[in-house]
Amino acid sequence: MAKTILPASLDQVEEVTLETDILIIGAGNAGCFAAIEAKKVNPDLQVMLMEKAHIDRSGCLAAGMDAINTYMKKGRTVDDFVRWSRSQAGGIIREDLTISMAEHLNQPIEEWEKWGMPIKYEDDGEEYKSRGKWDITVSGSEMKPILAEKTREAGCKVLNRVVATNYILDGNRVIGAFGFGVRDGKMYIVKAKSILVATGGAAGIYKPYQADGYDSHHQLWYCPFNVGTGYAMGIRAGAEMTTFEMRWCATRTKDFNGPIDTIAVGYKTPMINGKGEKILEKRYAHLGGDAAPRFIRANVPMEEWRDGRGPCYVDTTGMTESQVRDMKYDYLNERPTFVLFLAARGQDIQKEPIEIYGSDPYIVGGHTASGYWVNVNRSTTLEGLYACGDVAGGTPNKFVGGCAAEGMIAAQAAAKSCEHFSSLAAISADLIATEKNRIYAPIFRYKNTGDGVRPGEMEERLQRLMDEYAGGVHQFFRMNRESLQYALRHLQILRDQVKYLISEDFHELMEVHGVIDRIDVAEVLVHHLLYREETRWPGWQTRTDYPEKDDSKFDCFVNSRLNRTTGVVELFTRAYEQMVPGDRLKP
Ligand SMILES: Cc1cc2nc3c(=O)[nH]c(=O)nc-3n(C[C@H](O)[C@H](O)[C@H](O)COP(=O)(O)OP(=O)(O)OC[C@H]3O[C@@H](n4cnc5c(N)ncnc54)[C@H](O)[C@@H]3O)c2cc1C
């Protein structure tokens, strides 16, 4: 590859100013569906997507999917869905958002099928093939390129390999976004009437257990390139955030960090401990055994290890030859390298079960409820800004269909709001100069001195700090007030060292901004973990100093907002609003 030619000075960094009606940040699942929907609402609207990678293979869908976890099957109702989602999330969800999402769940999946993604059918040829209560099986290896093609066909403009770095603000209103080109090094200034953020969740905040040095920093379960920039931009702009403390910690295949639903849900293989005992049946029969809420299932192997009953496995030894073949086919559709991993080990899973362990914790609003506080139109607390998919909070259990559905809901509102503007707001030269300096300083620091902190070094420090003091997998997800306060103090030290970050090229510059964004997300996360003085979701959030659930104080949403004047993260609660009757913990 040709060596990057770096600009000699900040003045030489080219600025590209663009205008559009709707700007969508993140051309993943939710972002693409939002773009297509906006064009359906009004074909005359200009829709632009800013994507840090390439739309054809970016985000969570990059390698494909083998299942759609949330599909409204025949006979099921929206209320059933709300009850199930509520029970899986320990009783805390935004029911208004869940209802509107559930009403749109099936549309994107049926569109994908029309566009060419194969979906498996039951033998009767009528219904999609079920995998679990709400899941259906798909052959989704090409679902992202298909979606990308439809987005382009709809007439949307895509800025590939442009990393968003900050919103452009006019008071409390978002009027566009700044970014830079990873390949061309240019600064992008995009003005828009409505802005939609769809950058996914945050990976790489915690150290994964299989970290064997910097080379393994991509060996995460969640998309490693979703580093929480959408959250960080919102935090810096003073947006209200919700439920960060409801982390997504999952049971994953050990030493690979791959999904296990494919095996455990798809082929009903039981989770067993080192003694061969079926853990869920034995210890969690009262919570439904294999149907126990998600947070219980994630924590189980960790508790077994901690209490001396590890290692743990999904017991594949009862699978038939054809089930093993089908399972590998499923993985080839979703996480193809897992098949290579098994082959490289020479592992015959009919003889040797697949080992499991906890993942590093993620902030993912499509699995749990962390993210922007939004209203039913997916409008955030910042005027002109909508959020959808994994970056939006309040609605756990969205997964593929729910993120896409939210993209559509957000786009309908964003497209409508464009009607109120006849022109775009002006951007002050000072604002541009400040952000330009912030973006490119690490390049000139490297050029001028060659000395400083590489983003990989800061990433390692951040991940170890969070792992050890803020309830990472090496601490069996446990934390207390003192460890969290330690984490906060040391996050501040890291923040003070951001001024030493250097980058040799534009790719490393992207990593610099990735680690800065993760520090901002980590700080808000630790504040949330400190605030919730109870243990509501063991594993996802285990406070050893408050081991019980405390409904009297915490049957509510924990929200936060960065006070932009004082720089302090302020925390407060919002009341729970139950709309669908029933016991909140029963499906
Ligand atoms: C390994 C894995 C397996 C899964 N399995 C299933 C399953 O079987 N069934 C199911 O239903 N769900 C599954 N999910 C969940 C589901 O895929 C996601 O919840 C959903 O697709 C997320 O959609 P999204 O649009 O929010 O994020 P994404 O599709 O990840 O899109 C985010 C986009 O934003 C871009 N971006 C990020 N930062 C920036 C920036 N600074 N500037 C510009 N662009 C940026 C990214 O490159 C990406 O394209 C799985 C997820 C993973 C990671």
The ligand as an SDF file (V2000), in Angstrom:
LIG
                    3D

 53 58  0  0  0  0  0  0  0  0999 V2000
  -21.8410  -11.2340   16.0790 C   0  0  0  0  0  0  0  0  0  0  0  0
  -23.2750  -10.8060   16.1660 C   0  0  0  0  0  0  0  0  0  0  0  0
  -24.2800  -11.7330   16.0310 C   0  0  0  0  0  0  0  0  0  0  0  0
  -25.6080  -11.3400   16.0840 C   0  0  0  0  0  0  0  0  0  0  0  0
  -26.5700  -12.2920   15.9050 N   0  0  0  0  0  0  0  0  0  0  0  0
  -27.8520  -11.8990   15.7860 C   0  0  0  0  0  0  0  0  0  0  0  0
  -28.8380  -12.8510   15.4060 C   0  0  0  0  0  0  0  0  0  0  0  0
  -28.5630  -14.0290   15.1950 O   0  0  0  0  0  0  0  0  0  0  0  0
  -30.1150  -12.4050   15.2560 N   0  0  0  0  0  0  0  0  0  0  0  0
  -30.4670  -11.1060   15.4740 C   0  0  0  0  0  0  0  0  0  0  0  0
  -31.6450  -10.7720   15.2970 O   0  0  0  0  0  0  0  0  0  0  0  0
  -29.5400  -10.1850   15.8560 N   0  0  0  0  0  0  0  0  0  0  0  0
  -28.2460  -10.5470   15.9870 C   0  0  0  0  0  0  0  0  0  0  0  0
  -27.2930   -9.6160   16.3100 N   0  0  0  0  0  0  0  0  0  0  0  0
  -27.6980   -8.2250   16.6290 C   0  0  0  0  0  0  0  0  0  0  0  0
  -27.9590   -7.3480   15.4220 C   0  0  0  0  0  0  0  0  0  0  0  0
  -27.1520   -7.7270   14.3460 O   0  0  0  0  0  0  0  0  0  0  0  0
  -27.7060   -5.8870   15.7750 C   0  0  0  0  0  0  0  0  0  0  0  0
  -28.3750   -5.5630   16.9710 O   0  0  0  0  0  0  0  0  0  0  0  0
  -28.2040   -4.9110   14.7000 C   0  0  0  0  0  0  0  0  0  0  0  0
  -27.9810   -5.3960   13.4010 O   0  0  0  0  0  0  0  0  0  0  0  0
  -27.5290   -3.5740   14.8840 C   0  0  0  0  0  0  0  0  0  0  0  0
  -27.9460   -2.6510   13.9180 O   0  0  0  0  0  0  0  0  0  0  0  0
  -27.4370   -1.1270   13.9590 P   0  0  0  0  0  0  0  0  0  0  0  0
  -27.8610   -0.5050   12.7130 O   0  0  0  0  0  0  0  0  0  0  0  0
  -27.7960   -0.4950   15.2370 O   0  0  0  0  0  0  0  0  0  0  0  0
  -25.8430   -1.2500   13.9860 O   0  0  0  0  0  0  0  0  0  0  0  0
  -24.8650   -1.6820   12.7950 P   0  0  0  0  0  0  0  0  0  0  0  0
  -25.5670   -2.4870   11.7730 O   0  0  0  0  0  0  0  0  0  0  0  0
  -23.6750   -2.2750   13.4320 O   0  0  0  0  0  0  0  0  0  0  0  0
  -24.5090   -0.2970   12.1070 O   0  0  0  0  0  0  0  0  0  0  0  0
  -23.6680    0.6660   12.6820 C   0  0  0  0  0  0  0  0  0  0  0  0
  -22.9410    1.3430   11.5320 C   0  0  0  0  0  0  0  0  0  0  0  0
  -22.3460    2.5620   11.9920 O   0  0  0  0  0  0  0  0  0  0  0  0
  -21.0550    2.6790   11.4300 C   0  0  0  0  0  0  0  0  0  0  0  0
  -20.2920    3.5860   12.2840 N   0  0  0  0  0  0  0  0  0  0  0  0
  -19.8580    3.3670   13.5410 C   0  0  0  0  0  0  0  0  0  0  0  0
  -19.1850    4.4400   13.9850 N   0  0  0  0  0  0  0  0  0  0  0  0
  -19.2050    5.3560   12.9870 C   0  0  0  0  0  0  0  0  0  0  0  0
  -18.6690    6.6660   12.8320 C   0  0  0  0  0  0  0  0  0  0  0  0
  -17.9560    7.2690   13.7920 N   0  0  0  0  0  0  0  0  0  0  0  0
  -18.8820    7.3270   11.6710 N   0  0  0  0  0  0  0  0  0  0  0  0
  -19.5810    6.7540   10.6650 C   0  0  0  0  0  0  0  0  0  0  0  0
  -20.0820    5.5020   10.7490 N   0  0  0  0  0  0  0  0  0  0  0  0
  -19.9070    4.8180   11.9040 C   0  0  0  0  0  0  0  0  0  0  0  0
  -20.5480    1.2460   11.4090 C   0  0  0  0  0  0  0  0  0  0  0  0
  -19.4620    1.0750   10.5520 O   0  0  0  0  0  0  0  0  0  0  0  0
  -21.8020    0.4960   10.9730 C   0  0  0  0  0  0  0  0  0  0  0  0
  -21.9210    0.4310    9.5880 O   0  0  0  0  0  0  0  0  0  0  0  0
  -25.9430   -9.9790   16.3030 C   0  0  0  0  0  0  0  0  0  0  0  0
  -24.9290   -9.0320   16.4400 C   0  0  0  0  0  0  0  0  0  0  0  0
  -23.5970   -9.4320   16.3900 C   0  0  0  0  0  0  0  0  0  0  0  0
  -22.5190   -8.3860   16.5470 C   0  0  0  0  0  0  0  0  0  0  0  0
  1  2  1  0
  2  3  1  0
  2 52  2  0
  3  4  2  0
  4  5  1  0
  4 50  1  0
  5  6  2  0
  6  7  1  0
  6 13  1  0
  7  8  2  0
  7  9  1  0
  9 10  1  0
 10 11  2  0
 10 12  1  0
 12 13  2  0
 13 14  1  0
 14 15  1  0
 14 50  1  0
 15 16  1  0
 16 17  1  0
 16 18  1  0
 18 19  1  0
 18 20  1  0
 20 21  1  0
 20 22  1  0
 22 23  1  0
 23 24  1  0
 24 25  2  0
 24 26  1  0
 24 27  1  0
 27 28  1  0
 28 29  2  0
 28 30  1  0
 28 31  1  0
 31 32  1  0
 32 33  1  0
 33 34  1  0
 33 48  1  0
 34 35  1  0
 35 36  1  0
 35 46  1  0
 36 37  1  0
 36 45  1  0
 37 38  2  0
 38 39  1  0
 39 40  1  0
 39 45  2  0
 40 41  1  0
 40 42  2  0
 42 43  1  0
 43 44  2  0
 44 45  1  0
 46 47  1  0
 46 48  1  0
 48 49  1  0
 50 51  2  0
 51 52  1  0
 52 53  1  0
M  END
$$$$
